[in-house]
Amino acid sequence: MVETPEPDRLLERLEIRLEGRLHAPLAVLDPTWPPPLRERALTDLSTALRDGRVGDDHLVLFTSGSSGRPKGVVRTVESWRASLEPLTRLTGATDRDVVWLPLPLTSGLSLYGGVHARAVGAGVVTSPVHRGVPPEATLTHVVPAMLSDVCDAVERGTSRLRTAIVAGAALAPALRRRAERAGLDVLEYYGAAELSFVGWRRDDGPMHDFPGAQVRVADDELWVRSPYACLGYLDPAHTGPLRADGEWRTVGDRAHRDGQGWRVLGRGDAAVATGGHTVVAEELEAAIHELPGVRDVAVVGLPHGRLGQVVAAVVVVAAGVRRADLVSGLRPLPSWSRPVHWLRAEHLPRTSTGKLARTDVASAARTLPPLA
C-alpha cells in the first residue's frame, strides 16, 4: 500500500494501522517528487516486498532527499505505537487540544505529530506557516526555523498556542527564551529518521533519555538502545548514516556527557576541517544565533589551498547589522573556530521539512556578497 499524502486520509490509514485494524505494509511518498524519483522509490518498494524485507507490520518513510536520492527507512508499526504514551506524558496533550502541523506530512516530525494527535483524540489542522497560526491551534510540532513565526503570532495575541514541540535541528537559546516569554511551553526533542525519539529537554540544559530509550556516548559518538529505532533502509545497499552494534544504533552524531544528561554536538559530516582543527557547524551556528540581529545562520567550509577549508558564516540579519558587530561578539571563541568569511543572504535554502540544505548553502556561498 502506497500513500501520497492527502492529510485526513493518510492519518486515518495510519491510525487504523496502529490500532491493529489493518494489516498491510504502508509506504509514504512525497507527491512533489519528479517522476523518475517516484519510480525509483516504487521499484525499491517492489523489490523489498518480493524479497520479504518489508512485511505487513512495516511502515516505510522517506527522507526529504535534499541532496541526492531520498532514502527509505523501514520500521515496525510497534516502533511508533510504543512511543505514543511517553510523548503524551511529556506534552500533556489531551482530546481538548487542536494540533497544528505546518510541515508537510512527508516529514516524519509532522506525520508522527498527526498520528499522536489522533491517538489522544485531539483535532488536527494542516496549513503552511506562511498562512499564519490557525486561531484554534493549541499545540504545534515545528522545526526551529518556524518557531520565530509562531512567536510573532503569540505575541500579537492572535493565537491560543500553549505548547510548541520542537525538533529537527538545535534550538537556539535566545529563540527558546523568546518563546517562553510569550507564554509557550517549549518541549525540544532530539531524534533522527532512523532512531525516532532519543532525548528531550525543556530548557537549555542537557538532554535526558526519552522514556524507554537508553543512551550511551562512546568515543564522542551518541548511541541508543531503543524500541523506537528503525529496522534499516529499504535498499540494503544504501550507504546512509545508520550503524549498528548489537542492540545499539547510531547515525554518527557527536555528543558528550553533561552531568546527569548529554548534549548533541552535531553530525560529523557538518564539520569544517581547517588547519588541523575541527569546527562543528551546529556549535558555531548556536553561538552566532545568540548575537543581536541574527535571524538565521549556516556555517560551511570553503576550500583553501593551505588550510584545506576555512570557516564561512552565511547569515540572514536585520537591517543595520554589520560584520564588525558579529566579529566582536565571537571574540571569546578560539580564533581558529571563528568565521573567516561573513556572507549575507536574504534567506537560507531549506528542505521541504525545514532543515538546512547544507549542500545548497555551500554552493550558494561562492557567489554571495560579503556582509559589510
C-alpha positions in Angstrom: 0.0 0.0 0.0 1.5 3.4 -1.0 0.2 6.8 0.1 1.0 10.2 -1.3 -0.3 12.4 1.5 -3.8 13.7 1.5 -3.8 14.6 5.2 -7.0 13.2 6.5 -6.9 10.0 4.5 -3.2 9.4 5.4 -3.7 10.0 9.1 -6.8 7.8 9.1 -4.8 5.0 7.5 -2.0 5.3 10.0 -4.5 5.4 12.9 -6.1 2.1 11.7 -2.6 0.5 11.3 -1.5 1.5 14.8 -4.8 0.2 16.2 -4.2 -3.2 14.5 -7.3 -3.0 12.4 -5.4 -3.2 9.1 -2.5 -5.5 8.3 -0.6 -4.4 5.2 2.7 -2.6 4.6 2.3 1.2 4.3 4.8 3.4 2.4 4.5 7.3 2.4 5.8 9.0 -0.8 6.2 12.7 -1.4 3.8 13.9 -4.2 6.2 16.7 -5.2 8.9 14.2 -6.3 9.6 14.2 -10.0 8.5 11.0 -11.9 12.0 9.4 -12.0 12.4 9.7 -8.3 8.9 8.3 -7.6 9.5 5.4 -10.0 12.8 4.6 -8.3 11.1 4.5 -4.9 8.3 2.3 -6.2 10.9 -0.1 -7.7 12.8 -0.3 -4.4 9.5 -1.0 -2.6 8.5 -3.7 -5.1 11.9 -5.4 -4.7 11.8 -5.2 -0.9 8.3 -6.7 -0.9 9.3 -9.5 -3.2 12.4 -10.3 -1.2 10.4 -10.3 2.1 12.3 -7.3 3.6 9.0 -5.4 4.0 6.0 -7.1 5.6 2.5 -6.4 6.8 3.7 -4.8 10.1 6.1 -2.4 8.5 6.0 1.3 7.7 8.3 2.8 5.1 9.0 6.5 5.4 11.3 8.5 3.1 13.7 11.3 4.0 13.4 14.6 2.2 16.2 13.9 -0.3 17.6 17.4 -0.2 21.0 16.2 -1.5 20.5 13.3 -3.8 18.2 10.3 -3.7 15.8 10.0 -0.7 16.4 7.0 1.5 13.5 4.8 2.6 13.6 4.0 6.3 11.8 0.8 7.3 10.3 0.5 10.8 7.7 -1.6 12.5 4.3 -0.2 13.4 5.1 -1.0 17.0 8.1 1.3 17.0 5.7 4.2 16.6 2.9 2.8 18.8 5.3 2.3 21.7 6.3 6.0 21.8 2.8 7.5 21.9 2.1 7.2 25.6 5.6 8.6 26.7 5.1 11.6 24.4 1.6 12.2 25.8 3.1 12.3 29.3 5.7 14.8 28.3 3.4 17.1 26.4 0.2 16.8 28.5 -1.7 16.6 25.2 -5.4 15.7 25.5 -8.6 15.4 23.4 -9.2 19.1 24.1 -6.2 20.1 22.0 -6.0 21.2 18.4 -2.7 20.2 16.9 -1.3 22.4 14.1 1.1 20.8 11.6 2.8 23.4 9.4 5.2 20.9 7.8 4.0 18.6 5.0 3.1 15.1 6.2 6.1 13.7 4.2 8.1 15.0 7.2 8.4 12.3 9.8 8.2 15.0 12.5 4.8 16.2 11.2 3.4 12.8 10.3 4.1 11.4 13.7 2.7 14.6 15.2 -0.6 13.9 13.4 -0.6 10.2 14.4 0.0 11.2 18.1 -2.8 13.8 17.9 -5.2 11.1 16.6 -4.1 8.8 19.3 -5.1 11.2 22.1 -8.3 12.3 20.3 -7.0 15.8 19.5 -8.1 17.8 16.4 -5.6 18.3 13.6 -5.0 21.3 11.4 -2.6 21.2 8.5 -1.5 24.5 6.9 1.8 26.0 5.9 3.5 28.5 8.2 3.2 31.4 5.8 -0.6 31.3 6.2 -0.2 32.1 9.9 -1.0 30.1 13.0 -4.6 28.8 13.0 -6.5 30.6 15.7 -7.9 27.3 17.1 -4.5 25.6 17.5 -3.2 24.9 21.0 -0.2 22.7 20.3 2.2 22.5 17.3 5.1 20.4 16.0 7.7 22.7 14.4 11.4 22.9 13.4 13.4 25.8 15.0 13.2 27.9 11.8 9.4 28.1 12.2 9.4 29.0 15.9 10.0 32.7 15.3 6.9 32.9 13.2 5.0 31.1 15.9 6.3 33.6 18.5 5.2 36.5 16.3 1.6 35.2 16.3 1.5 34.5 20.0 2.9 38.0 20.8 0.3 39.6 18.6 -2.4 37.9 20.7 -3.8 36.1 17.6 -3.0 32.6 18.8 -4.2 30.2 21.5 -1.0 28.1 21.3 0.3 26.9 24.6 2.8 24.2 23.6 5.5 24.0 20.9 7.2 20.7 20.3 10.4 21.5 18.5 12.8 19.1 16.7 14.8 18.7 13.5 17.7 20.9 14.5 19.3 22.5 17.5 17.1 25.2 19.1 18.9 28.5 19.8 18.7 29.5 23.4 17.6 33.0 22.5 14.7 31.7 20.5 13.7 29.4 23.3 13.7 32.3 25.8 11.6 34.4 23.4 9.0 31.6 23.1 8.9 31.2 26.9 8.4 34.9 27.4 5.5 34.6 25.0 4.0 32.0 27.3 4.8 28.9 25.4 5.8 25.6 26.9 8.6 24.5 24.7 9.4 20.8 24.6 12.5 20.1 22.5 13.4 16.6 21.5 16.4 15.0 19.7 16.0 12.2 17.3 16.6 11.0 13.7 14.5 9.4 11.0 16.3 6.1 11.7 16.2 6.4 15.5 12.9 8.2 16.2 12.9 9.7 19.8 16.2 9.7 21.6 16.2 12.6 24.1 14.2 15.6 25.4 14.6 18.8 27.4 12.6 21.8 28.5 15.5 24.2 29.0 19.0 24.9 27.7 20.4 22.2 29.9 21.5 18.7 28.9 19.2 16.3 27.1 17.5 13.5 29.1 16.9 10.0 27.7 13.5 9.8 26.1 11.4 7.4 28.2 12.1 3.8 27.0 15.4 4.8 25.3 18.9 4.3 26.7 21.7 6.5 25.5 25.4 5.9 25.7 28.3 8.1 24.5 31.3 6.2 23.2 34.3 7.9 21.6 32.3 11.2 21.4 29.6 9.4 19.4 25.9 9.0 20.5 24.4 5.5 20.5 20.9 4.5 21.6 19.2 1.2 22.5 15.5 1.7 21.9 12.2 0.1 20.9 11.7 3.1 18.7 14.6 2.6 16.3 14.0 1.5 12.7 14.9 -1.9 11.2 17.1 -0.4 8.4 17.0 1.0 4.9 14.6 0.0 2.2 17.6 -0.5 -0.1 20.1 -2.6 1.8 22.9 -1.2 -0.4 22.0 2.4 0.7 25.0 4.0 2.4 23.1 6.0 5.0 24.4 7.1 8.4 22.8 4.3 10.4 25.2 1.8 12.0 24.6 -1.0 14.5 26.5 -2.6 17.3 24.3 -5.4 18.6 21.2 -3.7 20.1 22.8 -0.2 19.8 22.2 2.2 16.9 23.9 5.4 15.8 23.6 7.9 13.0 27.0 9.3 13.7 26.0 12.4 15.8 28.7 13.7 18.1 27.8 14.1 21.8 29.3 14.4 25.3 28.0 13.6 28.7 27.0 16.6 30.9 26.1 15.8 34.5 23.0 13.5 34.5 22.4 14.1 30.8 24.1 14.6 27.5 24.5 17.2 24.7 24.4 16.7 21.0 27.3 18.5 19.2 26.2 17.8 15.7 26.7 15.4 12.8 30.3 14.8 11.8 29.5 15.5 8.2 28.6 19.1 9.1 32.0 19.8 10.5 34.6 22.1 8.9 38.2 20.8 9.0 40.5 23.8 9.0 44.3 23.9 9.6 44.2 20.7 11.8 41.2 21.9 13.8 37.6 20.7 13.5 34.8 23.2 13.8 31.4 21.7 14.4 28.9 23.7 12.3 26.0 23.4 14.7 28.0 24.6 17.7 29.2 27.7 15.9 25.7 28.3 14.5 24.3 28.3 18.0 26.9 30.9 19.1 26.1 33.1 16.1 22.3 32.8 16.7 22.9 34.4 20.1 24.2 37.6 18.5 21.8 40.6 18.3 20.1 40.9 14.9 20.9 37.4 13.6 17.8 35.9 12.1 19.3 32.8 10.6 22.7 31.3 10.0 24.5 28.4 8.3 28.2 27.6 8.8 30.0 25.9 5.9 33.6 25.2 4.8 35.1 26.9 1.8 38.1 25.4 0.0 41.5 26.8 0.9 44.8 25.8 -0.6 46.9 25.7 2.6 44.3 25.1 5.4 42.1 22.7 3.5 39.0 24.7 4.4 38.2 27.9 6.0 35.0 28.7 8.0 32.3 30.8 6.4 29.1 32.0 8.1 26.1 32.7 5.8 23.8 35.0 7.7 20.4 36.5 7.4 20.5 39.6 9.6 18.3 42.6 10.5 18.8 46.0 8.9 21.8 47.8 10.3 23.8 44.8 11.5 27.4 45.0 10.4 30.2 42.5 10.1 32.2 44.2 12.9 29.3 43.7 15.3 29.3 39.9 14.7 33.1 39.6 14.8 33.1 41.4 18.1 30.5 39.1 19.5 32.6 36.0 18.8 35.9 37.2 20.3 35.6 34.8 23.3 35.8 31.9 20.9 39.2 30.4 19.8 40.5 32.2 16.8 40.6 29.1 14.6 36.9 28.5 15.2 35.7 31.9 14.1 34.4 32.6 10.6 36.9 33.9 8.1 34.2 34.9 5.7 30.8 36.5 6.6 28.4 36.3 3.7 24.9 37.9 3.6 21.8 36.1 2.3 18.2 37.1 2.1 17.2 33.6 3.2 18.8 30.2 3.6 17.8 27.2 1.4 16.0 24.5 3.4 14.4 21.2 2.7 10.7 20.7 2.5 10.9 19.6 6.1 12.6 22.9 7.2 16.1 21.6 7.7 19.1 23.4 6.4 20.1 22.2 2.9 23.8 22.5 3.6 25.0 21.4 0.2 22.9 24.2 -1.4 24.2 26.7 1.1 27.8 25.7 0.3 27.2 26.1 -3.4 25.5 29.5 -2.9 28.3 30.7 -0.7 30.7 31.0 -3.6 28.6 33.8 -5.1 27.0 35.5 -2.1 28.1 39.1 -1.2 30.2 39.7 1.9 28.5 41.3 4.9 29.6 44.9 5.1 
